[in-house]
Amino acid sequence: MSNSRNRPSPIARPPPSSLGRLATSTSGTKSEPKLGLAALWRASSTASKSRDGSPVAQPSSVTTPGAHVKEQIPVNDLVQLARKAFSAKEFDVSLSYLSRALMVVPSNINLLDSRAACYEKMGKLDEALSDAKSMIRLHPLQAKSYLRAGKILRLQHNYKGSTKIFVAGVERAEKQSQDYDKEALVLDPMERLPFELIAMVFEYMTFEERIRCMAISKKWMRYLSSVRQFWQTIDLSLSPITPTLLKAKKYMPPHMVWSLNHKITNKVVLSLVSHTPPKALIIGRTLNITGPFFKQLVEIKRAHSLERLVFRGNTKVQEQDFSLFWSSVPILRYLDAGDCTGISDVVVIALLNRCPLLEELDIAYCRVVGAFGALIGKGTYPNLKKLTIGHTGVFASRSWIEGLVARFPNLETLDMRTMQLQGIEDLESLCELKRLRHLYTSSVAAPNEDAANFVLQRWVAGIPDLESLQLNYCKGLSDLSLRVIAETPGAEDPARRGWSQSLRMLDITSTPYLTSHGLSILARNPFSRLHTLIISRCGRVDEEGLLTVIRHCGRELVWLECSGYGSVSDILMYAIKDHCPKIEVVNVSNSGKVTGLSLVALASERGSGLQLVNVDNCRNVSVDAVERARTIIGRDASRVTFTFNTNVFR
């Protein structure tokens, strides 16, 4: 009995599912030494077990009776803390946690590899190489040992030694490849992959993909919840933009038809922002966000870091719900609140006064009435660079536009497509916006041709570097208007000829008085940098005028829309093929003489470079030619759109 009492109790091994299995056992290779009874007994003096069976790191300092004892942290928790610190780029903190864990399990290959990664990020390549050599010595059949050592030698510019290490790793790791594959089927990849690779994988994921990953396991949920940078941008919108067309649309006005998302509620958004104060909150278009949301966002202190807010099409948040919110977002730079009935004149004034860093503002279709210009007359807002404003039910007067120009002198983008104007002469004061780059208007009336040309002449003389101009459905434009845009000298630089060297986008759709003779002006003063041209349904323009534009302005052309012309034939398509080497989007819908031959020729010339070709209602294009073009372009069949409506040609 006495011998049994003095006999030491056996030490239980940690469960194999936790990291403790890697701490007290080898990686499964034959060459790795196994801990005997004496070694296990010695390990028990420096390591204990947590509730889940993983080793526990002991305090590094010696404590005296009555002194405060440091809390013992399990190795699993140390690894989680180290992984969190590494993702936050706090490599010194991660290194300290890993060193504490290695005091308990000094032969663990994953911990050695992670600590070598920290040394590598900190620029301590000698210490990283020392850990890599320990990995090779303790685990000679593990591929990651040689990968880490070879990478560090390469960073030290020891390419010969790096090559030898990689070759040795290939030769030795082949012996274990079969066992490794069987083991990898049941292991969590987060335990096997290096820290930097785990962080890189999650950084490349979208916000929606990270949310799905949180449902895989509690470990993944804890890791994703702990990395603050993953939650700095919360995107809950259903993006309406096709990724392939995003680059080609860079000079065109935004056309956001946000899909309605019924799953987004106050509770959902507040639970997502609980991890860390977000910098960007993109809610999109939803009707389930109610008035208390913005108040609750302020109460839980998750609004002070907000720089970007997208919140569209809501009817349940009213004017009084924003009373305290704008004071809580002093660094807000971007606000998209289009079609929100709660946005009124008073709300916009409070926003501008309390958010001095605001650069982009979209309040189209909001309850901003004609008195808006008078309300903001107390000061200027020089930081605002982009403004989207207007409501089809409100007319903007000349004094209203002048007040807007005076309060926002540094505007670079002005989108007034949804604004109703009494005439183009009310926009004359826009010539004072010297930094304006993009101007978008629609359906601007003009009493006569002279009034439109006078305003255009003032614009060209006062705005030196306009890049985008949209004047569609403007009845006052004519051949002389195009000459004014291309040839008018600048007010400060008489040598400058119009916007011929700066214009990148021109939209003059449905201009009834523009003729092919007016387009011939571009043969003398071409728009050499033109990126996007939209010149559809101009009643007096024929194929000859379009050919002049393509031949003289097609070198940089990427987006071309010239639909609705019965005279357009294969000659135009072949001209696009020969003179537009960068073309990506072509719209020749409702063209009476275009055939499948030119469509296939264009697809063969540009190949996968074409993002979209629209040949809707082209009656001489066959289905076989469309399928042939789709095969040549590849990737997605929707890149060549073809529908036919017989009513168009009746």
N, C-alpha and C positions, 0 to 999 in steps of 0.2 A: 504493500500500500504506500509505504514511504517513497519507494522508487517511482511509483506512478505519479505522485504529487510533484516531485521535483523535475519530472521529465517535461521538457518544453512542449507546448502545444503546437501541432502542425500549422503551417501557414497556408491559408486557402488562397487559391489563384483567383484573380478577377475574372468576371464573365467574359467570354470571347467576343461578345458584340460591342464592348466598349473599347476605349483606347487603352485600358489597362491590359488587354491581351497583348497589345503591341509593346507595352512597357515591361511585362514580366516574361515574355516569350520572344523567340526570334521570329524572323519573317517567313519561316517555313523552309529555308534552304538547308541543305545537308552540311554545308561548310561552316555555318554559324555555330559558335560554342553555346551550349546550354548551361544554364545556371544549376549548379549542384545544390545539395542540402546546406552545405556550409555557406555558400554564396547567398542562398535565400535567407539563411539565418542572419547574415551580416546586413542584407538589405532591409530586414525587418527593423533594424535599429535606426534607420534613416527614413523609412517610409511606412506609413500606415495606410489603411484603406478607407475610402469614403463609403457612403451608403450604397452607391451603385457598383462598388467593387473596384473602382479605379484608385491608383496610388494617390496619396495626399502629400503635397509639398510641405516640408517642415520649415519653421521659421529659421532664417539664416543667422539670427543673433541669439546669443545665450541669455536666457531670462533668469532673473533671480526671484526668490520667493517674494510674493507681494507685488511684483512688477506686472505691467500689462503684457499679456501674451498675445502675439500676433495670431490672427485667425488662419487656420490651416486651410489651404485651397486645394481641391482635387486637381489632378493633372488634366482631366477633361476640361475643367473650367479654365485652367491656365491656357490651354490651347485655344479655347473660344475667345478669351480676352486677347490673346496674341493675334488671332486671325482678325478680330475687330480692329485692333490698333494698326495692323498692317494695311487693311483696306482704307483706313483713314490717313495713311501715309505717315503715321507716327512710329517710325521704325525703331527708334531707341526704346520706346515703351514695349513694343512687341518683342524686342530682343531681351529685355529684362524678364518678361514672362516665360519666354522659351528657355532661358538659362536656368530659371528656377525649376522648370519641368525636367530639364536634363540632369539636374542634381539628383532627381529621383530615378530616372530611367536614362542613364547616360548612353546606352547603345541603341536607342530608338532611331531608326533611319528617317522617319518623317519629321521628328523634332530637329535632328541634325540638318536635314535638308532645308527646313524652314528657317533655322537660325542662319544658315549659310546665305539664304536669300536676303535676310535682313542685313547681314554684313555687306552683301553685294550692293544693295540699295543705298547703304550709307557710305559706299566707296572704300570700305575696308576689305580689299580683295585678299590680302594675306590671311586674315582671320577666316574669311570665307573658304579659301583654299584649304586651310587646316581642317575645317569641318568636313569638307568634301573628301579629303584623304582619310579621315576617320570613317566616313561612310564606306569607302572602298575596302578599308581594312576589316571592318566589322561585317559588311554585307557585300562580299565580292561578286555575287551573282545577281545583284539588283541593278537594273539598267539606269535608274535615276541617280545612282552613285556616280557613274561615269558621265552622265549628262551634265550634272552639276559641276564636276571637276573640269570637264572639257569646256564648258561655258566660261568658267572663271579664267582658265588659262587663255582662252581667246580674248577676253577683256583685258588681260595683261599683255596682249600682243605676242604671246608665246604660241604661235600657230603650229609649230612643229610638235610641241608637247601636247597641244590640244588634239591634233590629229591622231597621235598615238593613243591617247586616252579613249577617243571615240572608237577607234578600231578595236582596242582591247575590250571595250564595253560590248560591242557587237558580237565578238567571239564568245565572251563568257556568258552574256545574257541569253544567248540562244539555248543554252542548256536548261534554262528555267522557264522558257517561254510557254511551254505546255502547261506546267503547273500554275504559272501566273495567270493565264487566260481562265482557267477553272476558278481560281480564287477571285478574279476580278468580277465574275458574274454575281457574286453575293456581297461585295463590299461597296460601301458608300463612296462615290468618287470624291466627295469633299474630304475624306480621310486620306486618300491616296495622292491627290493632286497637290502640287506646291501652292503656297499661299499666293504668289503673284499670278499664277495661272487661274486660280479660283476668282480672284478679284477682276481679272481681265475678262473672264467669261461673263460674269454678271454685269460688268460695265457695258458690254456690247448688247445686252438684252434690252428690250423695250420695257416700259413700265408695266404693261399688261403681262408680259412674260414673267417678270419678277413676281407679280401677284400670284400667278399660277404656280411658280416654284415654291412659294410659301406653304402650299398645301401638300408638298411631298413628304415632309417629316418635320418634327419639332425642331430638330437641329438646324435644318434649312431655314425655318421660320425665325429662330433666334438669331441666326447669322444675318439674314436679310433685314431684320428689324433693327439690328445693332449698327448697321452701316448708314450713317446719316446722309452721305452723298447720294445714296440711292433714292432718298425721299425728298430731295431738294426740288425735284421737278415731278409734279403729280399731274399726269395727263389722262383725263377721263373722257376725252372727246372721241367721237367717231370721225376720224380724219377723212375729209371729202376729196383730198388731192391724190391723184394717181402719182406714185413715186417717179415713174418714168417721165412724166411731163413736168415735174417740179422744176427742173433746171431750165427747160425751154420757156417756162412762164415767168422768168424772173423780171422781165420788163413790163409785163401785163398787169393790169389792176387785179387785186385779189377778188376771186369769185367764190365765196364760201357758202355752200349750201349744206350747213351742218345737219347731220342726221340726229333726230330726236332720240335721246337716251332716257328711258323711263326708269332705269335701275339706279340712277344717281339720286340720293336723298341727303338730307342734312346729316344723318347718322353715319352714312357711308363715308362722306368726305371728312367729317370730324375724326373718325377712327383712323383714316389714312394720314392725316396731318399730326396725329398724336406722337408719331415717332420722332419728328424733328420739325422745326419751323420751316416751311417750304419757301423756296425762292420763286418758283413758278407754279401757279395753280390754274390748270386749264380744265375747266368744268365742261365747256362746250355748250350745247343746247339741251336744256332740260327744264321741265315744268315742275319738278318735285322739290326744288330748292325753295324754301319758304323764308319769310322775313326774319325769323330769329337766327338764321345761319350766320350772318355777318356779326351780329352781337356776340354769339357764342364763340366765334373765331377769335374775337378780341379778348373775351373772358379767359380762354385757355392759353392766351399769350402765344398764338401761332400766326399772327399777322404782321409782326414788326419786321420780318425779313423778306416780305413779299415784294418782288420786283416786277412780276408779270402776272396778270389776271385776265382770263378769258371767260366771259360769262354772258351768253347770248340767249335771246329769245325767251326771256323769263317774264311772266306776268304776275307772279305772286310776291315779289319783293317790291315794296313801295318806297316812296321818297324818304319817309321818316326812318326807315331801316338802315340808311346809310349815314345817319347823323354822327355816330361815333367812329365809324369805320375809317374814314379818310385820315383822321388824326393818328390812327394806329399804323398807317402804312406810309411813313415819311419818305421811303426810298423807292416807291412805286415808279416804274419807268414805262410800263406798257399796260394799257387797259383796252380791252375789246368788249364793249357792252352793247353791241348793236342789237336793235329790236327789243330792248328792255323798256317796258312801259314805266318802270320806276325811276328811270334816268330823266330828270327834268332840268330846267335852267338852274334852279337852286342847287341841285346835286352837282352839276358840272362846275358851277362857280366855287362851291366848297372844295371840290376835287382839285381845281387849279390852284387855289390859294393854299391848300395844305399839303400838296404833293409837288414841291417845286422842281423835282428832278424828272417829272413826267416828260417822255419823249414821243410816245405814240399814243394816239387817242382815236378810238372808233366809236362814234355815237350815232351812226346812221339809223334811221327809222326810230329814234327815241323822241320823247316829248320835249324836244328843243324847239321853241317857237321863235317868232320873228324878233322878240325882245332880247334874244341871246346876245346880239352884238352890243346893245346898250348896257347890259348887265356887266359885261367884262371890260367896260371902258375905263376902269380905275387903274389898270396897270398893264404891263407887258409880260409875256411869258416866253423868254428867249430860248428856253431849252426844248420846247416842243418842235419836233422835226417832221412828224407825220400826223395828218388830221383827215379823218373820214367823217363827213357830216352831211346832213340833209334829210328832209322828209318830204315825201310827195304831196303831202297835204298842206305844206307851208311854203309861201313864196318869200324868197330872199330879195330884199331891195338893194339898191346901189349903196346906201349908207351902211347897211348891214355888212356887205362885203368889204367896204372900206374899213369898218371897225375891226373886222376879222384880220385884215392885213396888218393893221396897226398894232394889234395885240400879239400876233404871232409873226414877227419879222423874219425869223430864221427857218421858216417852213421849207422842207425839201420835197415833201410829197403832199399833195392836196387832192383828195378824192371827193368830188362833188356830183357824182353820177345820180344820187338819189335826191338832189336838190332841185326845186323848181325855181327857175329864173324868169324874170319878165322879159329879158333880152340880153344879147351878148354884150351890149354896151355897159351893162352893170358890172361886168368882169374886167373893165379897163384897169382898175387899180391893182390887179394882180402883177402888173409890170414892176411894181415896187419890191416884189419878193426876189431879190437878187440871187438867192441860193436855191431857188426852186429847181428841182430835177425832174419831177414827175407830176403831170397835170392830167386829171381824168374828169371829163364832163360828158354829158349825154343830153341829147334833145334840147340843145340851146337854140332858142329862136333868134332870128335876126330880121329887122325890118326891111333891110335891103343889102345888096352886095357891098356897098361902100362902107356901111357900119361894121360889117364883119371884118373887112380888110383893114380898117383903121385900128380896130382892137388888136388884130393879129400883128400889125406893124408895131404897135406899142409893146406888145409882149416880146417880140423878137429883139427889139432894140434894148429892152430893159433886163431881160433874162438871158444871160450869156450862154449857159450850158444846159439847156433843157434836153433831157434824154428820152422822155416818154410824153406823147401828146395824143389824147383821145378826144376827138371832136365828132363822134358819130351822130347821125341823124340831125346834123346842123344844116338847115336849109340855106344859110347865107354863104356857104363856101362855094368857090368857083375856081376857074383856072387861075385867075389872078391871085387867089388866096394861096395856092400852092407856090406860086412865084414869090410871094411875100415871105413864106416860110423858108424858101431855099436861097433867097438872094438879098434880103434886107440887111444893110450894114448895121453893126452894133453901135450903141450910143457911146460907149467908152472905148471901143476898138473898131474904128471905121473899116479896118481891113477884114474884119470878120464878115462872112457872107451867110446870113441867116443861121439856121441850125444844121446846115449841111454836114458839118464835121462832128456834131455832138448827138444828133437825134438817133436813138436806137429803136424806138417803137413809134409807129404812126398808125392810128386807127381813124379812117375817114369813111366808115361804112355808111351806105345810104345817103350819099351826097348827090342830090339830083342835078346840080348845075356843073358838076365836074365832067370834063370831056377827055377824050384821048389826046387832043391837042395840048391840053394843060399838062398831061403827064410827060409830054415831050420836053418840058422844061428840065426834067431830071437828066436828060442827056447832056446838058451844059453844066448843071450843078447837082450832081448825084449825091444822094445820102450814102456816103461811102461806108459808114459804120452801121447801117440799118440792120437790126436784128429781127424785128417783128414788123410785118406789114399786113394790115387788115383793110382791104379795099373791096368789100363785097357789095353787090347790089347797087352799084352806081349806074343809073339808067343810061347815061350817054358815053360810057366807057366801053370799048370793044377790045378784041384780042390784041390789036396792034399797040394800043396804049399799054396794056399789061406787059407785052413783050419788051417795050422800051424800059419799063421799070425793072424787069428781071435782068435784062442785059447790062444795065448800068448800076444797079443797086443790089445785085444778088450775091456778091462775093462773100458777105458776112451774114446773109439771110438765113435764119434758122426756122422762123415761123411765118408761113404765108397762107392767107385766106383770101381767095378770090372766087367766091361762090356766086351763083345766080346769074351767070352770063351764058346766054344761048349761043354766042359766037365762039366761045372757047373750045378749042379742039386739041388734037394730039400735038400740034405745033407748040403750044404753051407748055405741055408736059415735058416735051423733049428739051425746051429751053430751060426749064427748071433743072432737068438732069445735067445739062451742060454748063450752066452758069451759076448754079447754087451748090457748091461742094459741101456746105455745112447744113443743108436743109434737113430738118427733122420732122416738121409738121406741115402737111399740105392739105388744104381744104378746097376742092373744086366741085363741091356738090351742086346739083342742079345745073350742070353744064351739058349742053345738048349734043356736043360733037366729040367728047372725050371717049376713047375706046379702050379696050383691054390691052391693046398692044403697047400703048404709052405707059399704062399702069405697070405692066410687067417690066418694061424697060427701066422705069424709075426705080422699082424695087430691086432690080438686078444691079443698078449702079450704086445705090446707097446701102442696100442690104440691111443688116441689123441696126444701122444708124438711123433708120426711119422709126420714129415713135408713133406716128399716127398719119394715116392717109384716109381722107373722107371723100368717097365717091358716091354718096347717097343721091338717088334719083338721076344718075347718069345712065340714060336708057341704052346707050351703045356699049356699055361695059357688061360683059357676060359673067355669070357665076364662076365659070371655069377660070377666067382671068383673075378674079378676086382670090380664088383658092390658090392659084399659082403664085400670086404675089404674097399671100400669107405664108406659104411654104418657104419662099425665098427669104422673107424678113424673119420668120421664125419667132420663137419665144411665146408670143401671145396672139391668138387669132383676132382679138379685138383691135389690133393695130391697123387693120384695114377694115373700115366700116362701110357697109353697103346695104342700103334698104331702097326699095323702089315703091313709089306712090304714083299710080297712073293718073291721079287727079291733077298732078302738077302740069301735065302736058295736054290736058283736054282743052 
